[in-house]
């Protein structure tokens, strides 16, 4: 099972890094159990597992040390003597799969032998799952990512044991993993001397009068941080959800170089990335399930959700508020990325065209030119767009303007339908931008 595979990858890397030789059982007993379960607040809740099966009158927060050790020994007994099932081998099939309508990671009707070590590794692997918004988690079979995730376990445990944070929820390890990776891998945001206040300011924690809990990170924000670890890299992630009924999406390629591409294009267009980097990155990314349906996660999956309404509807972008302009920069960056997948140099061609269009409108004395532009921006296809462009070309007095627009017309003919869709919406946005600045 994938949890076992990831657990093994991590343990091998852990033994090398810390120059030890712990077996899966030794690591589970000496490290995992001590961090996750040997405390009044658990870090992970596994339904039907020995750690949550309480005798009459027992509650997790009131267990004595000897009672917790008894539950650990119950797990050992099952691992050594019972046929593995999802209650104590995480990611494995449920014991009565049909009755409970449950699913598991990579279930097969082939008989795959599982050793006690595999069971302990499945727990370790499950604790390395990275929770993201949408009710899913991701497992990366990557030594560096798993080691970085492990470093976060100790931080979460420290806060759970802090007397001043008695309202902090337990059992959020996978949610915490996502936030920890997002923050700790971000070279622009991470501080070695961070504290709880810093993490709250980073919106990692949500603090109310009744509860403190870890917020769930958007997959796109995590994606941008991972792209700093592997700027030109690709990873395969296993996307799943463990719950009363488990959800399995499967193995999805993550093209992390797309995150690098987005940031590079922004800098080429606008200079250094806006200081509100988190806000910028949060605009990107469709729902994780929809992203996975594309078959891979890269530039297409990073499409800003707010851009969809402008692509599907004939709706002009408003630039009245600061937020509108901020969104314009993000939308333009993604559209440029989609239009220049194989280009190193990024030019602001559409902005130049938009300025030419505005000059055309301002040279007219009536509303006919304004109306022509509105019609041209409302169409959805090249076939409908080109006649308006031809009419505009004839309206220019200077030959240099006509030459520029003829070249653009020829380029438009060569665009695929997908390219035209992106180019057209970008041109409309840039026209709104130069029009606003012209008024100011």
N, C-alpha and C positions, 0 to 999 in steps of 0.2 A: 504494500500500500504506500501511497505517496508520502504519508506522514512518517512512515518508517524510513523511507529513502532520505527525506530531508533531515530527519533526526540523526541518521548515520553520517551524512555530510557534515553536519554541525559538530558532532562529537569528535570526528577525526580532526577537524580544524581546531577545536577546543584543546584537544590533547597536544597538538603541535604547538599552539600558541602558548599554553601554560606549562608545557614540558612535563606533562603527566601522562598516565596511561590508564585512565578510568574506563572500566567496562560500562556498558549501558546501564546495568543494574546499579553499579557504584555511583554513577553520575545521578541517576534517578533518586537514589536514597540520600546521597550526601549533598546534592545541590538542588535538584528539581523539587523534591519533597520539602526540603527546608525552606525554599523560597515560596513555593506555591501553597502548601497545605499545613505546614507546622506552625500555624498562627490562627488567632481567632477570626481573621478575615482571609478567606481564600482569594487567590488570584484567578482561579479558573473553576468553573462549575461544569462538571461532566455528568449529564443525566444518567442515573442508574449505576454510576460507578461506586466502588466501595467508599470513596470519600464523601459521598452525599447520601448514602444509605444510613439513616439514623435509627437508632433504637428508640424505644418509647422514652420520651422526655429529653432526648438529646437535641441540641441545636449546634450548628457549626461554631458559632461564636462563644459557646460555653463548654466546648470539649476540653477535657484535661489533656495533658501531654500523653499520658498512658492511653487514653481513648484514641488520640490521633495516631499513635504508633500502632494500635490495634487495627485501625483501618488500613494503614500501610501494609501490615502483615497480611490482611485479607486480600489486598491486591497481589502481593507476592504469591500467595497460595493459589489464586486464580491463574496468574501468569504461568505458574509452574505445572498446574494440574488440570486446567480446564481448556476446552476448545475455545479459541479466541472469538469474541464477539464485541460489538461496538460499546458495550458497557465498561470494558476494561482494556480494549485494544482500539485506540482511537482511529477512526477512518475505516475500520473493518466493517463487515456486514453485521446487521442486527441479528440477534439470536433467532428471531422469528420474523424474518423479513416480510413475508406476505401479510402476516397478521397486523403488523404495525405500519405498513406502507412506508417504511423508511428506506432511504437510499444511503449509499456509502461511497467513498472515493475509490474508483477503479475496481468495483466489484466484478468478479469473474466466476463463471460456473466451473472453471478448472480448479482442481484441488491444489492450492498453493500452500506448502508447509510454512508454518510460522513458529519461530522459536521464542522462548521467553525474552531474549534480547530484542527481537523484533517488536514485542509488545511495549517494552520500556522505551524503545526508540520512537514508537508511535506517539507516546505521550510527549516526548521531547519535541518531536516534529510539530505536533498540534499546538504546543505552546509558542511555536515560532510563526504561526499563521498571522498574517497582517490584515487586520480588519479595515474595510473601507466603506464609505457611505453606500447604501443600497442593500445592506444586509448580506454582503459577501466578504470573504477573506481570500487572501492570495498566499500561496506557498511558493517561495523561490528556492530552488535547489542550488544554492550558491553559498560558498563558504563565507565570503566576506559579509554578505547581507545577514546571514544567520548569526555570525559573531557580533555584528553591530546590534542586532535585535536582542541578543542575550545581555549585552551591556545595559539595555533599558530595563530588563527584568529587575535588576537590583535597585534601580531608581523608583520603580513603581512600588516595590516592597517597602522601601524606605518611607515613602509617603503614606502607605497604608498603616505603618506603625507609628506615624507621627501623632502625638497626643493632641496637637492643635488641629489635626485634620480628621477628627473622629467621624465626620459626616461623609468622608470619601468612600465611594462605592468600591467594593471588591469585585472579583469575577469579570474584570474588563481587560484581561491581558491582551487579547487580540486587538481590541480597539486601541489600547495603549501602544502596542507595537507599531501600528500605523502612524500614530502621532509622533512617537519617538524617532522612527526612521525619517519621517518628513523633517523633523526639527534638527536632529543630530547630523544628518547628511548635507544639510543646507549650509554651505560654507559662508554665505552672506548673513545668515541669521544666528547660527550657533555660537554660543558663548560658553567657555569652559566653566565659568563661575555662575552658571544659571541657578536660579532658585524657583520655588513654587510661584512666586509673584511673576517672575519672568515668563514661566510657562503659561500662567493664566493670561498674561498680556498677549501671548502668542495664540490665545484661544484654544489651547490644548485642553484646559479644564474649564468647565462651566460651573460657576459657583453661585448657589442660591442660598436662601435662609434655611432651607431644609436639607439640601444635599449638595455634595460636590461630586461631579462625575467627569469622566473623560469624554470629550467630544469625538465624534467619528470623523476621520479625515476624508476629504474627497480624493478619489484615486488619482486625479490629475495633479493635485498638489504633491502627493507622494511620488508620482511619475517624474515631476521636475526635479525633486531632490535626488532620486535614483539616477537621473541623467547626469548629475554632477559627479556621482561615483563612477559611472560608465558613460562618459560624454559621447562616444561614438559606438556604444555597445548595443547588444540585443540580449534579452533574457527571455526564458520561457517561464511563465507563471502558471500555477494550477489554481483555478478560480473555483471556489466552492462556498458552501454555507452549512455549518453544523448546527442543528437545532432539533426540535421534536421530529420534524421531517427534514432530512438533509437535502441540500441542493448541490448538484454537481454540474458545472459548466464545462470543465475540462482544461486542457492545456492550451494556453493562449500566448503567442509571441508578443513580447513588449519591445518595440523599437525605440529605445531610450534616446537615440540620436535625434529623434523628432523633437524632444524637449529642448535639446541643445540648439536645434535649428530655429525654434520659435524665439528663444532669447537672442540668438545671433541676428536674426532679421529685425527684431525690435531695435536692437542697438544700431544697426545700419540705417534704419529709417529715422529713429528719434534720438539717438545718443544713448547714454547710460540708462539702464532700466529704472523706471520710476521707483522712488524710495518705498512705496507701498507695494512691495513685491508680492506679498501674500495675496493681496487683493487682486492683483493682476492675474496671478496663476489660478486663482479660484474661479475666474470667469471661463476657463477652458474645460472641456470634457463633457461628453454626453453621459447618460446614465451607464453605469458599469455593465449592466446586462446588455444594453443596446450596443455598447462598444465591443463587447465580446462577440456579438452576432456578426460583426464585420470580419471576424476570423483572425484579426490581429489588432494590436493597439499601437497606433502611431499617429501621424498627422490627421488622418480622417477622423479618428476617435476623439482627438483633442478639439474638434469643432466647438466653439463657444455655444452654449445652449441658447443664450440670448440672441444669437445671430439667426436662428431658425425662422423666426417670425418675419424677418426681412427677406429671407430667401423664398419663403412660401407665399407671402402676401405682397401686394403692391403697396408697401408702407414706407414712407420717407423716414429717415433717421432724424431724430431731434437732437440738436446740439445746444439746447438752452441751458442745461445744467452741467456742472462740473462732472458729474457722474456720467452724463451722456458722452462727453469728450473722452473720458477715461475709457469707456467701453469702445468708442470708435477706434482708439489706438490698439486695443486688443483684437477687435474684429479685423482691422486692416492687417495686423501682423499675421493672423492665421490665413487670411485670403492670399496675402503675398507668399506665404510659405507653400500654399497649395499650387500657386501659379508658377513657382520657381523651384520646383523639387530638384531639378538637375542643374541649377545655376548657382555659381558662387557669388557673383556680383548682383546686388539688389539695387535696382533703380526705381525712382518714384515716378514712373511713366504715367500712371493714371492721374496723379496729382497735376502733372504738366498738361495732360489732356483736359482735365477739369478746368484749369485756368483758361485754356483756349476756348472751351465751351462758354465760360462765363463772359469772356471778351465778346464772343459772338452774340450773346444775349444782350449785352450792354450797348452794342453798336446799333441795335434796332430801336425804332421809335414807338413801336406798338407792342402788344402782348403776343404777337404771332410767334416770335422766337421763343419766348418763355413757354408758350403752349407746346411748341415743337419739342423742346427739351423734356417737358413733363411727359409727353407721349413716348419719347424715346426711352426714358427711364422706367416707364411702366410696362414695357414689353418683356416677354420671357424668352424669345428665341432670336437667333441670328437673322432669320428670314424676315422677321418683323422689324428688327433693329436697323438693318442696312438701308432701307429706303429713307428713313429719317436722317441717317448720317449723310446720304447722298444729297438730300435737300440742304443740309447744313453746309456742305462743301461749296455748293453753288452760291451760298449767301455771303461768303467771305470775299472781301475786296482784295486783300493781298494774296499774291500768288504763293508766297511762302507758307501761309496758313492753309491754303488749299492743298499744297504738296504734303504737308504734315498730316492732314486728315485723310488724303488718299492713301498714304502709307499705312495709316491706322486701319482704313477699310480693308486693305489687302491682308493685313495681319489678322483681322477679324475673320475673314474668309477661311483662313487656315486653322483657326481654333476649333478644338473639339467642342461638343455641346457642353461638356462638363467645364472646360476651361472658360467658355463664354459665360456660363452662369456665374462663376467666381469673378471674372473680370467685370462683368456688367454691374454686379452688386458693389464691387469695390469702386468702380467709376462713379456710381451714384453716391456712395458715401463721401468720396473725395470732392465731388461737386458741392454737396451740402456743406462740407468743411470750408472750401474756398469762398463759397457764397456768404457764409456766416462771417468769416474774417474780413471780407470785402465791405460788409455792412458796418463792422466795427472800425 
